Amino acid sequence: MTSPRSTTEAAALNIVLGVAGGIAAYKSASLLRLLVEAGYRVTVEPTEAALRFVGQATWEALSGQPIAGGLWQNTHEVPHVALGRSADLVIVAPATADLLGRAAHGLADDLLTNVLLTATCPVVLAPAMHTEMWDNAATRANVELLRSRGVTVVEPDEGRLTGADSGKGRLPEPDQLFATAVAILRRAGLPRQDLAGRRVVVTAGGTREPLDPVRFLGNRSSGRQGFAMAAAAARRGADVVLISANSTLPTPAGVKRIEVGTAAQLQAAVTQEALTADVVVMAAAVADFRPVQVQPTKIKKNDLATDAPAPIALERTDDILAGLVREARNRVMPQVIVGFAAETVESHQDLVRMGRDKRAAKGCDLLVCNQVGGAESAFESLTNEVVIVSADDRVTQIARAHKDVVADAVWDHIVDVTAAP
Ligand SMILES: Cc1cc2nc3c(=O)[nH]c(=O)nc-3n(C[C@H](O)[C@H](O)[C@H](O)COP(=O)(O)O)c2cc1C
């Protein structure tokens, strides 16, 4: 049977993380964190018993989404079918003896077991229980039955169990489960490895230009879109260097991170890294101006006349994007350069016009533009809506979506450009 969902190749993949009611549920919070940091979109479905161990707030805060809820919530969305169908992977950690039994016998008395029956994607169950429960003939038979149907049932570890006792039945560590999930997705050909062998440099965050040892001129960029670009490229097989300016976001899995502060530091780092890059993505918000002088000590209130406006002399910073384009033209190796622009325009038409002008002025291959302002501003938001301007002036609109999804849509474009004869 084919799944009715549209297989947009883009997208951060959808993972359903089922959590059953075992003491090891707390470890699943770390697994969730690893999956989210790697850019997967994870919907958590805890069983009723699981919520007695770790509460809803933990799952929602770490996943950035509401938990799937119960069988009888949001029934208009038919969640008992929709969730399983939209999943690229279902992983249940921990899987209790009870959950294994219900899954093996096709019971569907809660949302998670319904998901297990409707999912057509790979399913991974990671059991955790006391050794006696694991060794019990009923559990053994359930595991064999599930395995015979193609479900991956991870072997539990040996070691310390709930109390002072130890033996077989421990949930494997979160990083092992994460590696299993990624390996199984890879085996299923997900995500596409269309950036394998490519070296990618992404800049992200916002630069800060110091006025004195405690103050700076900065901007509101959180770095989310750039980090999402880096995470997506790594998922698609690229060798990724992320140059991060003042972002507190965690480093995406498999990405090498370089920290910078000012526009000049970012310029030095990206110029160096670009020497061997196939693609450079300039998603950082870089200061256009910096104070001419940085005071060596904190500027005091009394240093300034009380009623006169405080003078801060500014000078222009270098245009890093235009500089990269100039350098790229001198290279033997072809290089794709992608700029990002945030504009305070009134309308979509103005955004497109400014985007075309700016792309032409900079000479980059693609310019990804977003409109600044309004309730869903590009800065600090989890979602974004962009237009991509190509070198032939073509304009593609990416509708509002999670920044991970936007990142994959932008990479689809970049892959098209690099594939062009
Ligand atoms: C403190 C406590 C710890 C438990 N730990 C486990 C466990 O590690 N593994 C397991 O299979 N069951 C464990 N159980 C039993 C399950 O919670 C029980 O079978 C429950 O019905 C499972 O529901 P679920 O499969 O819907 O999550 C535990 C129960 C309690 C009270």
The ligand as an SDF file (V2000), in Angstrom:
LIG
                    3D

 31 33  0  0  0  0  0  0  0  0999 V2000
    7.8130    2.1470   39.0070 C   0  0  0  0  0  0  0  0  0  0  0  0
    7.4450    1.3120   37.8330 C   0  0  0  0  0  0  0  0  0  0  0  0
    8.4040    1.0180   36.9160 C   0  0  0  0  0  0  0  0  0  0  0  0
    8.1050    0.2350   35.8030 C   0  0  0  0  0  0  0  0  0  0  0  0
    9.0750   -0.0300   34.9100 N   0  0  0  0  0  0  0  0  0  0  0  0
    8.7960   -0.8390   33.8830 C   0  0  0  0  0  0  0  0  0  0  0  0
    9.8110   -1.1440   32.9260 C   0  0  0  0  0  0  0  0  0  0  0  0
   10.9540   -0.7000   33.0450 O   0  0  0  0  0  0  0  0  0  0  0  0
    9.5090   -1.9700   31.8960 N   0  0  0  0  0  0  0  0  0  0  0  0
    8.2580   -2.4870   31.7450 C   0  0  0  0  0  0  0  0  0  0  0  0
    8.0490   -3.2450   30.7930 O   0  0  0  0  0  0  0  0  0  0  0  0
    7.2700   -2.1820   32.6130 N   0  0  0  0  0  0  0  0  0  0  0  0
    7.4970   -1.3720   33.6590 C   0  0  0  0  0  0  0  0  0  0  0  0
    6.4990   -1.0770   34.5430 N   0  0  0  0  0  0  0  0  0  0  0  0
    5.1530   -1.5920   34.2970 C   0  0  0  0  0  0  0  0  0  0  0  0
    4.3980   -0.7500   33.2810 C   0  0  0  0  0  0  0  0  0  0  0  0
    4.3310    0.6100   33.7000 O   0  0  0  0  0  0  0  0  0  0  0  0
    2.9820   -1.2810   33.0720 C   0  0  0  0  0  0  0  0  0  0  0  0
    3.0570   -2.5610   32.4750 O   0  0  0  0  0  0  0  0  0  0  0  0
    2.1390   -0.3630   32.2180 C   0  0  0  0  0  0  0  0  0  0  0  0
    0.8460   -0.9440   32.0650 O   0  0  0  0  0  0  0  0  0  0  0  0
    2.7490   -0.1240   30.8620 C   0  0  0  0  0  0  0  0  0  0  0  0
    1.8820    0.6380   30.0770 O   0  0  0  0  0  0  0  0  0  0  0  0
    2.2470    1.0780   28.5850 P   0  0  0  0  0  0  0  0  0  0  0  0
    2.8450   -0.1070   27.9300 O   0  0  0  0  0  0  0  0  0  0  0  0
    0.9490    1.4980   28.0040 O   0  0  0  0  0  0  0  0  0  0  0  0
    3.1790    2.2290   28.6880 O   0  0  0  0  0  0  0  0  0  0  0  0
    6.7820   -0.2560   35.6340 C   0  0  0  0  0  0  0  0  0  0  0  0
    5.8190    0.0620   36.5670 C   0  0  0  0  0  0  0  0  0  0  0  0
    6.1360    0.8270   37.6710 C   0  0  0  0  0  0  0  0  0  0  0  0
    5.0660    1.1450   38.6570 C   0  0  0  0  0  0  0  0  0  0  0  0
  1  2  1  0
  2  3  1  0
  2 30  2  0
  3  4  2  0
  4  5  1  0
  4 28  1  0
  5  6  2  0
  6  7  1  0
  6 13  1  0
  7  8  2  0
  7  9  1  0
  9 10  1  0
 10 11  2  0
 10 12  1  0
 12 13  2  0
 13 14  1  0
 14 15  1  0
 14 28  1  0
 15 16  1  0
 16 17  1  0
 16 18  1  0
 18 19  1  0
 18 20  1  0
 20 21  1  0
 20 22  1  0
 22 23  1  0
 23 24  1  0
 24 25  2  0
 24 26  1  0
 24 27  1  0
 28 29  2  0
 29 30  1  0
 30 31  1  0
M  END
$$$$
